[in-house]
């Protein structure tokens, strides 16, 4: 029972890391979507 503080701290750290990772993945996905759209536009312009 005396180590509950460490357990809670570890739990909080894991959740912060998880949310940070999810935020990072979300940003990368948005950047990839922009790049895909740019490539589609370049392809369309090259074919015209």
C-alpha positions, 0 to 999 in steps of 0.5 A, spaced: 500 500 500 505 504 501 507 504 493 501 506 490 504 513 489 509 510 484 503 506 481 499 512 480 505 516 477 507 510 472 500 510 470 500 518 469 506 517 465 504 512 461 497 515 459 501 522 457 506 518 453 500 514 449 496 521 448 503 524 445 504 518 441 497 519 438 497 526 437 504 525 433 501 520 429 495 525 428 499 530 425 503 525 421 497 523 418 495 530 416 501 532 413 501 525 409 494 527 406 496 534 404 502 531 401 497 526 397 493 531 395 499 535 392 501 529 388 494 528 385 494 535 383 501 535 380 499 528 376 492 532 374 496 538 372 502 534 368 496 530 364 493 536 362 
